[in-house]
Amino acid sequence: MTAEKSSQELIRHLNEALGWEMRAQVMYAHYATYVRGLHRIHMKPFFEAESTESVGHATIVRDHIAKFGGVAVTERDTTDIVHTTDLKVMLDEAMKTETKAAATYKAALKLEGIDRESYDAIEQIYLQEERAVDELAQMMDS
């Protein structure tokens, strides 16, 4: 694979990840607003923190897309965000999002043409996504 093709493939994967981060930011902000009941006191700050983390991840991904000469997407992934006040549904949707984001980052890490700096930055995000999946799995186990 040529260096240009490698960069294009990496940019494609990073843009996919960026779309998921933008979706996660909106989804978590929405769920922070609509979480109800006894768990609200804990889950509202959790969802808000996840939304903020997604903004940070998106910023890092955009920077690396630009570094490789790409144009960052400006729209979130088109997967619907389920409106609900049911915490279980929110957690299920969060799990789907975090799992997909983690898989997207993992795939990007395997591509040719990624330099050490970008690899390290994307790997850190990937590990945070994996921790989120583990955390959500524990929350859903109760």
C-alpha positions in Angstrom: 0.0 0.0 0.0 1.4 3.4 -0.9 1.9 6.1 1.8 -0.9 8.2 0.3 -3.4 5.2 0.4 -2.3 4.4 3.9 -3.0 8.0 5.0 -6.4 8.0 3.2 -7.4 4.8 5.0 -6.2 6.2 8.3 -8.1 9.4 7.7 -11.2 7.4 6.9 -11.0 5.4 10.1 -10.3 8.6 12.2 -13.3 10.3 10.6 -15.5 7.3 11.5 -14.2 7.6 15.0 -14.8 11.3 15.0 -18.4 10.8 13.9 -18.9 8.4 16.9 -17.4 10.9 19.3 -19.7 13.6 18.1 -22.7 11.2 18.4 -21.5 10.2 21.9 -21.2 13.9 23.0 -24.8 14.6 21.9 -26.2 11.3 23.3 -24.6 11.7 26.7 -25.6 15.3 27.0 -29.2 14.2 26.2 -29.2 11.4 28.7 -27.8 13.7 31.4 -30.9 15.8 30.9 -33.4 13.0 30.8 -32.2 10.5 33.4 -34.8 10.2 36.1 -35.4 8.5 39.4 -33.2 7.5 42.3 -30.1 7.0 40.0 -30.2 10.6 38.7 -27.9 11.9 41.4 -25.1 9.6 40.2 -26.0 9.1 36.5 -26.4 12.8 35.5 -22.7 13.6 36.4 -21.6 10.3 34.8 -23.3 11.2 31.5 -22.1 14.8 31.7 -18.5 13.6 32.2 -18.8 11.1 29.3 -20.1 13.9 27.1 -17.1 16.1 28.0 -14.7 13.2 27.4 -16.2 12.8 23.9 -15.5 16.4 23.1 -11.9 16.0 24.2 -11.5 12.8 22.1 -13.0 14.5 19.1 -10.5 17.4 19.4 -7.6 15.0 19.5 -8.9 13.0 16.5 -9.5 16.2 14.5 -5.9 17.3 15.1 -4.6 14.0 13.8 -6.9 14.0 10.8 -5.5 17.5 9.9 -1.9 16.3 10.6 -2.4 13.6 7.9 -3.7 16.1 5.4 -7.4 15.1 5.8 -10.6 17.0 6.2 -12.5 16.2 9.4 -16.1 15.4 9.2 -18.5 17.9 10.8 -21.5 15.7 11.3 -22.0 13.0 13.9 -22.5 9.3 13.0 -26.1 8.9 11.7 -27.0 6.1 14.1 -30.2 7.2 15.9 -30.0 8.4 19.4 -32.8 6.8 21.3 -34.8 9.2 23.4 -35.8 7.6 26.7 -36.0 8.2 30.4 -35.3 4.5 31.1 -31.8 4.1 32.5 -31.4 0.5 31.2 -32.1 1.7 27.7 -29.6 4.6 28.2 -26.9 2.2 29.4 -27.6 -0.2 26.5 -27.3 2.6 24.0 -24.1 3.8 25.7 -22.7 0.3 25.5 -23.4 0.1 21.8 -21.7 3.5 21.2 -18.6 2.8 23.4 -18.2 -0.7 21.8 -18.4 0.7 18.3 -16.0 3.5 19.1 -13.5 1.2 20.7 -13.6 -1.1 17.7 -13.1 1.8 15.3 -10.0 3.0 17.2 -8.7 -0.5 17.5 -8.9 -0.9 13.7 -7.2 2.5 13.2 -4.3 1.3 15.3 -3.6 -1.6 13.0 -3.3 0.5 9.9 0.0 1.2 8.1 1.2 4.8 8.0 0.4 5.8 11.6 3.3 7.4 13.2 4.3 7.0 16.8 2.8 10.2 18.1 -0.6 9.5 16.5 -0.4 5.9 17.5 0.1 6.9 21.2 -2.7 9.4 21.1 -5.2 7.1 19.5 -4.2 4.2 21.7 -4.9 6.3 24.8 -8.4 7.1 23.5 -8.9 3.4 22.6 -7.9 2.4 26.2 -10.4 4.9 27.6 -13.1 3.5 25.4 -12.3 0.0 26.6 -12.5 1.2 30.2 -15.9 2.7 29.4 -17.1 -0.6 28.1 -16.0 -2.3 31.2 -17.5 0.3 33.5 -20.8 0.1 31.6 -20.8 -3.7 31.8 -20.5 -3.4 35.6 -23.3 -0.9 35.8 -25.6 -3.1 33.7 -24.8 -6.1 35.8 -26.8 -4.8 38.8 
